[in-house]
Each structure stands twice: as C-alpha cells, then as structure tokens.
Amino acid sequence: MNATFRFAALAACVAASAGAAGAGEAFLLQTKSTTMAFCRENGSWNMVHYGAKVESAADAADLAWNRWTGGHKYEQRRPAAYAAYGGDRERGYGFNKWGGLQVTHADGSLTLHLVGKKAETVPDAPGTTHLVLRQRDRVYPFHVVQHFRAVETCDVIETWVELKNGEAGAVRLGRMDSFAMGFPLLADGFRMQYATGQWGAEGQLRETPVERGQTVEIGSRSGVRDAFGNNASFMLTIGEASTETAGRVIGGALCWSGTWGISVQRDNCDYVEIRAGADTSAGAYVLDAGKSITLPKFALTFSASGKGQVSRNFHRWAREWQMPAGGKLRPVLLNSWEGSYFSFTEQVLHDMMDGVKEMGGELFVLDDGWFGTGKYARDNVHRDKVGLGDWVVNPEKLPNGLSGLSGEAKKRGLKFGFWVEPEMVNTNSWLYSAHPEWAIRERNRPVNVGRGGSQTVLDYSNPAVRENIFSQLDALCSKIPDLAYVKWDANADFFNMGSSHLDAAHQANLPFDYTVGLYDLLAKLRAKYPGVDLQACSSGGGRVDYGFLRYADEFWASDDTDARERVFIQWGESQFYPACAIAAHVTDVPNHQTKRVTPLKFRFDVAMSARLGFELHPKNMSAEDLAFAKKCVASYKRIRPTVQQGDLYRLVSPCGGSHAALMYVNGDASHAVVFLWGLVRANWSNFVPPLALQGLDKAKAYKVREINVVKERHCRVDGKTLRGESLTSMGLPVRLRGDYDSAVFELTAQ
C-alpha cells in the first residue's frame, strides 16, 4: 500500500487557540505506523505532530500544541516546518533566535521570513509519497523548496531542501541545515544517544540528557573522515527513558560525507528544535544570483516501542531504498592488508588466493602497495610516502598487472578487487609534480601534510581534478574485465583550507563543494561500472555515513580488527546501519592493533554477525584451524540471507556487562540466528541468564541447533524443537565458560 497524503481544508485550523490568526490548511503525511501533520498558520507551514499514526488532520490540528498551554513565553514559539533565522516575527516578540537557515541578503539584510506558497505531491516511486512545500521570503525573491518523501513500509521520512536565489546579487548562507524543525512541549524530559569515537574505537555509544536551556551538539569538521569523532546520526528519547523494546524515540541520520553538525536545543518552556546539516564554520556559503543549491538529505523515523525498532526501520530503508544494491548478498572475501601489508609478490598473492579458496571464500581483494612508477613507486621501502595520485600499476612489483591477478583469481573460481585512495595525493607523486595547484592548499602558506609526511587532499571542487581521477580509474578498471570490487580509502583530513579553483569570494564554499564533487565522481563511476561493488573506507570507519552509502555497498567498520573491540564497534554501528553494510574480518593473533589473543571460534562468531571476511595469510593457519574456518564459512553461507537481510534484535548490550547477545530473524520468521559473546567476567558468578528471544512467530515451532561448535556445546536444549512463544517468554538457556567463550545458534521453523 502506498503512503497516503491527506488534505483537509479547515474553516479554522487554529481558531480555538489563543491568538490564532484565522483560517488555514491542515494535512497529513503518512507511513505505515507514523504521521507527520502539517498546518498553515499566518501564511507559514507548521509541523504540528510527528509520531504515532493519527488518521484525522482535524484532530491533529486541534490536539497540537498551542499558545493556550502556558504563559506569554509560549507565544514566542511555533513549530515551524523549517525554522529560519528571523522567521518568527509574530505579535512583536522579535525574531526566532535559533533557526537552521540563516541568509544574509544581497543588500545586507540578515533575516528570513518564509511564507508558504504551495503544498503539493509530485510523482515518485511506488510505496512512497513525495510532498513539496514551496516557500519564499515575504520581501526578497529568495525561495525555499522543502521536500518530504515518506517511505511507507520502512516508517522513514526523507527530507531535503532546495534554496533558490532570485535576488540581483549573491546571498550568504550563514547556516544551511537540511532539517530544522521545532517540537513544542512533547514531554518534560529528553535524552540524546549518539555514537562517538576515534581511529580504532569507532561507534562508541553515549547518551546524555538534554536539559532545559541546553543544547546538545555533535559534528565533524574533518572535511573527509566525517564519521571520526561522531557519527552523523542520533536517537532522541521523548519522556520516560527508552530501552531496546520500550519508549518513544525519534531517530535521525544525515546523509552527508563532508563537514556537518547536528544539534538538539531545548528552551526553558520545553520547546525543542532539532537541526541537522552541512557545517559552515569555515564561513558563509556564497550562493550567487540566479543560482540554486540542494542541501543533503536527512532521514528520520519514529518508534513508540523503543530503540530497536528505530534501528530496524533504518536498516530496512537502507537495504531497500538508500543503498545501490542493498538486497544483494555480500561475498566472503579475503583482503590482503594484514596478511602482507606492503610486502608482497605475485606469488604471495597467489598463495593467499589458494588459501581463501580452500576455506570457501568468494573474493580476493588486493590492498595498498600495487601502484606508482619510477621514483614514486609504492613499495615496502617507501610505503605510504609516495605514489598517491598516480593510479597505474607498479610493473616491478606486479609484472602481469591487476588484470593478471584477476585472471589468477578467476582460475580459482574467485572474484577480484583492489584498493584505491582517489581523493588523496602525495606531494611525492607525478600528479602533484605536474599539478600542485590541484591539492587543497591555502594561498601564501606552505602545504600542510599528513600520513607519511607527504599526504594531502585533492581539490574535488575542481572539475578538472575529478575528470583526471575518473580517467585514471576508468583506464584501470576497463582493463580488468572481471573486476568485482573496489575498496575506496581516504586517509587524510582537510589539513589546509583553500582552493586554487575557487575565487576569493567563494573560498568558504570549499567544504560543501568538495563533497558535492566527490558524489559527482562516485555517481559517474557507479554508472560506468554498475556491477562493481564499492567499499567505503577512511582510515577504518571514517566514512560510516548514508551519504557515501548512496554509492557504496558496504563500509569498513574500523581498522581495529580485535574481535572483542569489534563487539562494541559493531554494536554501536548497528544502531543505524544494517549488517550487510558492516565489513567484519577474521584476523590473526596476537591482534595487530591491540595484541590481544582471542580464540579463533570467538573471532569467527563475531565476524559472522556482519559481512564475514578475512584479513590474514592462510598459510600461517594450522591444518586444524583451516578445517574449522572451512566449516564456519559453509555455515555462514547458509545463514547469510538472515544475517544480512533479516531484522536485528539486540538482546544484551556489551556496555557495562560480561557478555553480549543479538539475533537476526528473516522476513517470514521461519529462520533466526542468535549470537552470544562472552567478554571479561568481573567474577565467576556472572552467569548468563536465559536469552529472551525476540521477533519469532509465537505460533511456530523452532528446532535449535548450535553451529561453529569446537568442543563444548552452550545450550542444554540444543537439537530440540520448541515453540516461539516459549522461547520468547522463558528464553533460551545458555552458558559461557570463561572469557571470550562464544556461541551461535540457528533456529529453523519446523
């Protein structure tokens, strides 16, 4: 059933409200379980309800917040569908001091007073409703077109904004948020959950109250590695504290890979404004006369039954609507990095292929170290100091080129992929030698460099730079007829802030225009090579965002491959991102980052809860370990559809506990997979209570089978058939023996 959009002409949308100013219009934007209700008051669009579904626009208007609620302070608040600086000028109370859009007009005027001109639906994909609110300033020919796209089955609403400058001169955008809505008096308590971290510790969950008079803000000004520090997503609990299964929660995710900011601001009357968009801390964006700009998409959802449903809504939306091939099963691969680093020959790579083929793998990926020529050749001596920007094969290292490796992979029944870092350049490269002006750099200042003492960022705001990189990558990819996968890395921030391409008046446009240019290049490559999978990597998890996932099939969750650390990292990333997008690899021990030693079974049981892969040299594994790996890969291929495409239920959080557990359930609840991981026990008496399973069909009977068994089994009902009702009410009885013990259970409806 398509999402529904209902208009209701009301004789008096807010006539019963104190201070109401006459007639208006009210209408609803619906998904399967939620409603966003709008009302036009005094010529401006208000959003009067977002939450659980209502069927009457009249009821939504009558029951919404109004000025009757409290004292005169309430009269200064209105739930604007898009809050603009200076937009709330009613009854002489002055302009709205917040607002997600701030425009300095060509004549220097600082405020914006939007008037709603038209609300309409436009054709879109089946299963969606696309609402457009057309607005313009009351005085200036400055236009704001606000889009809402309701995706019915996922309970997700996408929203974005187009700005059109019809003035005679340029305007300056001091703030340019994609989403800026007011929520008056939903509750008297709010809590914001977000994911923070750093290199090797991405996805660490934090939750903080949003008190009266307080703003909670997260953001990134990296320019490239936008998900380091914070992820561009959040969950806002409304009222009583929420859990995985209970409480009112709004979830939001900004689909953007550049600089960004998200804030939740609450005033002393419990008016809350949520803002999310591209960051303008480098300076106001200059929008020239007659020009338009489209701001990043923001996706939001609502759950009346806790955080777990927010996650499932986003996961389904990502697979079905946002990712290019979200319904495709992801392959089991081996990436060469930790197995060989820069030290490899063709024979070493062939040996790796033999090993992953023996284990049942499907894809081999060559990581860094294959490119550059002459004095700028990337090898084990120069390592990461040279070659970026020169995307040609080093013939001394790979005499038969990437096409030769692809052919060797094909002989073994494997697919082939390779690593590339196209946004970066080494100052020690042929590209930089020819075009130093193509790097992001400040005028009259030396170029700051990062990794290897020579790495910096190319200026993707410049079409000539993008065309050069596209031509290089196109020439490379076109010579590999069976190319299946590209790992796209990015290992630097904006160390400099300046563009030789942009003139002096438009320098502050660089962060935004860079990301627009990046998407332009990605879209062009995706169109030319639609069957090639793309991984988003940026020093690990620096590119975990839905902007890049519009073009990529998965992301590298973290350079930290320690299985214990990955429990926490992947738990945090699962709040918004589906398992099919989370690349998780089994690696050697001691772990290369933490030096921790964990059992091979534990490493498999963690990696199999996402997209399973390897990052090691199989020749270093014992015959026993190889046999176990082969068994695990076979099991993973069987459970892969449920893990990668099923609904996620987080059962026991690792945060503050001695164990963690989660499960996936397929679409018709005929198959489920439960993962249980032991962490570090504070004391021996920390036994595991029965796991209260979720998502099962209570009327069905399920056979319980433990997989990946080494010696001991972890469930006393292994092999038995039990009803879904009993498994959800009484729980699955399990046990763990010590630190880093783990178990995986497969449940199949009989």
Order of alpha helices (4+ residues) and beta strands (2+ residues): beta-beta-beta-beta-alpha-beta-beta-beta-beta-beta-beta-beta-beta-beta-beta-beta-beta-beta-beta-beta-beta-alpha-beta-alpha-alpha-beta-alpha-beta-beta-alpha-beta-alpha-beta-alpha-beta-beta-alpha-beta-alpha-beta-alpha-beta-beta-beta-beta-beta-alpha-beta
